[in-house]
Structures are given as C-alpha cells and as structure tokens.
Amino acid sequence: MNDQDSLGEIRQIFFQECEENLSVLEEELGSIESSQDKFSKINAIFRAVHSIKGGAGALGMEKLVRISHLFEEVLDKFRSGFRNIDQDAVVIFLKTTDCLAEIISFYRSGSELIETNDISDDLCHYLNDTGVSDRDSKFISNLTKEIDEFEFHPVKIDLGLPEENTFYIEISPTLSFYSHGDDVPNLFIFLQKKGVLTVELDAAKIPSLTSFATDVCYLKWKIILRTSEARENIEEIFEWSGGDFSYEFIESPSATDSLELKFLPTTKHENSNDGLVGPVGVNRDHQYNNKEYSTVRIYTSRVDKLVDLVSELIINQGAIRSQMKLSNVLPGSSLDIAMSELNHLTQELQENVMAMRAHPIKAVFQRMNRIVREAARLSGKNVVFHTEGEEVEIDRSIMEKLSEPLMHLIRNAIDHGIEEPNVREDNGKNKEGNLYLRAFIRSGRFVIEVEDDGGGLNSDKIYEKALSRGIIVPGSHLGKEEIQSLIFSPGFSTLDVVSDLSGRGVGMDVVKKNIFEMGGKISVSYEEKKGTKFLISLPMTLSVLEGLIFKMEEQKFIVPISNVIEAFLLNEKKIFRISEFDMKYLYRNELIPISFKKKNDSSICLVLENDQKIKHAIIVDELIEQSRFVIKSIESNYKKIPGFSSSSILGDGSVALIIDVDCYIDNFI
C-alpha cells in the first residue's frame, strides 16, 4: 500500500471519529441545562472538541483547527468556573457544533464552506467577557496574592500500600468433592474476592468414551491470582474444603509453560447471582455482555453486501426445499434433518448480520432535542421534551430516513398542538407544554409515538380548511378518522399565516410519504383540549420478513406473521350475512368482518389483525408454511399495487405478493 492510500485511510478513520464526537456534542449539549452534573458534561464536550482539533492538526486542516481551538478556549472558561451555562451559551455552542460539522463536510466531500465570522465573534465574546463582577474580580486577585505567599516543599509520603502477590495454582477435585454438594465455581467466588482471578480448565486427561470411568474426576483447573493477601490466607480457603481436592502452588510462571499467556479472565454471567463462567462453557454472547469488548471499523457497503448475500442464501434455501418436495424427500430423512440444521444456522447468521446494521434510535432522538429547542424559541412557547426507549435498536436503513418525518411531526406539535402559555393557564394547565417521543417494539414491529398535551385537533376547522382548499367537495360526509386523515393531504394546513415553522402545507404530506416508502403506517388520535398522539409503525428491517405463505385461487400470497392471530378450518355455520355486501364471522364471541370468496370443504379461515387491533378474517385454500422471505420492492421493479406492501421471490422462482394488512383492512371496512 502506498503512502497516498495510507493517508486516505487515516482521513477516513478521522472523519468517522468526527461523526462520533459530533454525536457526543449533540447529546451532551441537548441535556446539559437539565443535568445536575453540568461539570462532567462540559468535560465530555471539551474532550470531544479537543479530539477533533488534534486530528485536524495532524492532517493539516487549518480551518477546522482554528474554530475547534477557539471553541476549546471558550469551553475552558466554563470548565474553570468563570462562566455558567445558560440557554444563550447552549444555543451558541450548538451553532458552533453545526459549524464544525460543515467544515468537516468541506474537508470530507468538498461541499461549500460556510462563513464562520459570526460564530467566531460569538465565541470571542466569551473570551473577552470573563463573566466576573468587579467585586468577584477583586476577591480573586487578593486570593491569588495570598496563595503566592505560600511556600510549598514536596514531601514523600509512604502510604503503606501492600505489595501485590501473584500465585500460580493447580487444583484437581475428587469425586467426593461433588458428592458433598460442592462445586468448583463456588471456590472461584471466594478467590475472586481476594483479588484478580484468571482461570483455565485443563481437560487434556479426559479419556475416550470406551475407557471413561464414572468414579474418576479427570478435570484440572489452572489458576492465576493477583492479590495483596499473603499465601497463608489463600491456603486457608483451600483447606476449608478439606481433603476433597488436591492443590499445588507453582512458584514461577515457567513451571506452568507460560500459563499466564494462555489464561482467559473469568466473567460474571449476567443471569446468575455470583456464578462464574470460565473459558469452558463460555456464554455465546460473552463478547457482547462484556462492557470492554473490542470493536472494528468497517465500511457500511460491506455490511450491506453481506446482507444481500444472506438474502440470496435464504432464497436458495427455498429453492432446495421446493426441489425436496418435488423429489418426495420424506420428513425425518437424513437430507431433511441436514436441511433443518442449515435453516437454523442460516437464521442465526441472518440475525447476527442484521444486528450489525442495527443502531440505537438514540442518535435520532438527540437530533430531535435541537428541533424542539429551536421550535420552542421561534414560537415563544415553553416546551419540556421527554424521551423514552432511546436504547431500542432499529435497522440503519430505516433509521436514516426517520429524521425528516419526526422533525415535521415535532415542529407541528409545537406550532399547532401546544397552546400559548396564557391559554394553557386559562385551561388549567401548566405554562410549560410537554412533548413525548417514545420508541418500543410491539408485535414484531418498531413503533414510535409523538405525543403532546396541547389542545388536540379541531375537527370542524380541519373540515372547513379542507373544503376551502378543494381537498374535499361540499356535502362530503366524513367520519372522525377520515377527517383526521385529511391533515396528511398535500397542501393542507390549518394556519392562515405562514410561519417559520409551518403553514405551507407540505410537512404532514412528507411525513406520510416517507413513512409509507419505508413500509410503515402512521395514525393519529386525539382528545380535545388534552393532546394529540401520532403513532408510527415500521418493519424491523427492510430486508427479511417472517411470514406465513398461503394459496388462494391458485395464487400464492404472504402475510406478515405479526399480523396473524389464528388459522383454523372454516365453519360455515359461523358466517352471518348482515347485508348484501356485509359478511361477519363469529370469532371468540365477537363478530368480525370476513372476506367471503369461493370456498371448498377444506377452506381455512385466517384471522388477521392490524396495528389498531382491528380483526379481519379471510378464507384461503391452503396454508403452505411459515418461513422467512426476502423482501423485494414492487414499486421499483413494477409499479405500486394497492393492498400489497412488497413482494418476495419463492424457491420455485415464482413471485408472491406480501399483503399490506393495514391497507387491506382499512379499504375493506
């Protein structure tokens, strides 16, 4: 590799580190005002800026060095206690963070460089103004003089700390040790309390099964213990167990064949109280449970390629299954068992690969904190922002598309939903409005809620505005839910005057369009004078779907397994005709709509449920299997088909459409 390639890789690593540091700045600045420990947050911000400056200096990025150095000098004023963090300071720091991001983008991709004079002036204001009154300044000056009069003479102090001893021990338990109800991990628990313990199991003496004796213990443990305790105190622990095992202290590492290099540290298992898991029988997820696990940087394109390959592997598995059926391979045969094992391994591989693309939603929530702050400032309202479920992970491909719709929802909630402080007081509310952003997993889907405690939606006003803008025709009779859905219409807005936040009639239309493109759904509910809640439901991933495939009129369809409640043989006696076009099915003492199609003696009733818990029954000819299917876009390969969210390629090469349960139920009802 030549020097130019090496420099390019170093630059890429630096830019990735810059993204992480900018994320730290966003997170810490977003929560610093409400934090009880502002000092630690200022330190975290300072370290992030210092890291950016250091890397930029090494790579000769003078513009980035200049701003980050100035930012660092100002932060040092706050760290030293000469300035106190207030709202104005946070606003300037956030603007400086944006400036750093723009300069980094300039060096990374050659984007247009913004003017930084205003930012520099704002930061220099803090350097020129110490924020200390004349009285405080005089006090500090006098205090400095007093300190200067002291003479300091360094003195060496013996703290009397005990020396650390390292013991190399081998133990071999006998059968009686176990028959008395003891176990080796219990011994490790006591040893671990004495210092740093390292354990390795030596199973080299285990014989073959033919010569295995049930009354002999073949296992031996090798231990390294680093402790301040004397050897006598360690021996007491072994003697406490009597003569049920033998132990030997080895004086030097050489006597153990460089044992220290082979040993692995013991770790506490998360699901046990004090049990130890050593190198043998280590938890499969040990590398994830340990907080000090190592990481490696990798291009996202490589991860995406790996996801594509796993998807193709799943399709090929389906093809093999199809050929096995055509060849009449019997269940339980050697080939069938081997194929089942391959299915398990492929599923585990797919889950791990998808986990590589999963990221906590926290990064998106942090950006929304700034949106709330800016929107509240522009609207002159007091808003308290609450977040829940920041640790929930979602596929990167979905997370990247979430920022824009969430931004529009939050801005509209503040501008439209939350009332002015005096109006809230008149309605018996606090002056501060509350805005909630929540994320959680429900029924195998990723759900986000945006809720405010404002005035709710005004159905009459929405209806009148829709009439005036020609979205609906005069005399239209709409239900409550239909009126609510009008806010997502292109060009719709209830504001008479366009503001910096909203009023142009494009925000909610963008929200609906973006959510639908991700295979998601959005719904709205409200209580007048109490608040409004938007609920977004999204698939966990855009690559693979767990679904149930069935046949109806010689065509195969797939329905997401999260939408399936139950499947059973159709009972015609439970079908009731309410009107000419309205059929119901008696399901668990509840009449639910049913799609009445051609049926036969072996027809199956499939009960589906959407995100709003509305049930619907359909009649199918045959249930084929539950499996995982690779999602293929219909729109990009053909055109949008109402009632179907996407498609999948089956093992025999045919295409099966994936049912959009929400759309299907909404249109049927």
Sequence and secondary structure as in RCSB ss.txt:
>XXXX:A:sequence
MNDQDSLGEIRQIFFQECEENLSVLEEELGSIESSQDKFSKINAIFRAVHSIKGGAGALGMEKLVRISHLFEEVL
DKFRSGFRNIDQDAVVIFLKTTDCLAEIISFYRSGSELIETNDISDDLCHYLNDTGVSDRDSKFISNLTKEIDEF
EFHPVKIDLGLPEENTFYIEISPTLSFYSHGDDVPNLFIFLQKKGVLTVELDAAKIPSLTSFATDVCYLKWKIIL
RTSEARENIEEIFEWSGGDFSYEFIESPSATDSLELKFLPTTKHENSNDGLVGPVGVNRDHQYNNKEYSTVRIYT
SRVDKLVDLVSELIINQGAIRSQMKLSNVLPGSSLDIAMSELNHLTQELQENVMAMRAHPIKAVFQRMNRIVREA
ARLSGKNVVFHTEGEEVEIDRSIMEKLSEPLMHLIRNAIDHGIEEPNVREDNGKNKEGNLYLRAFIRSGRFVIEV
EDDGGGLNSDKIYEKALSRGIIVPGSHLGKEEIQSLIFSPGFSTLDVVSDLSGRGVGMDVVKKNIFEMGGKISVS
YEEKKGTKFLISLPMTLSVLEGLIFKMEEQKFIVPISNVIEAFLLNEKKIFRISEFDMKYLYRNELIPISFKKKN
DSSICLVLENDQKIKHAIIVDELIEQSRFVIKSIESNYKKIPGFSSSSILGDGSVALIIDVDCYIDNFI
>XXXX:A:secstr
  HHHHHHHHHHHHHHHHHHHHHHHHHHHHHTTT S HHHHHHHHHHHHHHHHHHHHHTT HHHHHHHHHHHHHH
HHHHTTSS   HHHHHHHHHHHHHHHHHHHHHHH       HHHHHHHHHHHH     HHHHHHHHHHHHHHHH 
              EEEEEEEEE HHHHHTT  HHHHHHHHHTTEEEEEEEE TT   GGG  TT    EEEEEE
EESS HHHHHHHHHTTTTSEEEEEESSGGGGTSHHHH EE EE TTSSS EE STT  TTHHHHSTT       H
HHHHHHHHHHHHHHHHHHHHHHHHHHTT  TTSHHHHHHHHHHHHHHHHHHHHHHHTEEETHHHHHHHHHHHHHH
HHHHT  EEEEEE TT EEEHHHHTTTHHHHHHHHHHIIIIIS  HHHHHHTT  SSEEEEEEEEEETTEEEEEE
EE S    HHHHHHHHHHTTSS TT    HHHHHHGGGSTT  S SS  SSS SS HHHHHHHHHHHTT EEEEE
EETTTEEEEEEEEES SSEEEEEEEEETTEEEEEEGGGEEEEEE  GGGEEEEETTEEEEEETTEEEEEE     
TT EEEEEE TT  EEEEEESEEEEEEEEE B HHHHS   TTEEEEEE TTS EEEEE HHHHHHHH 
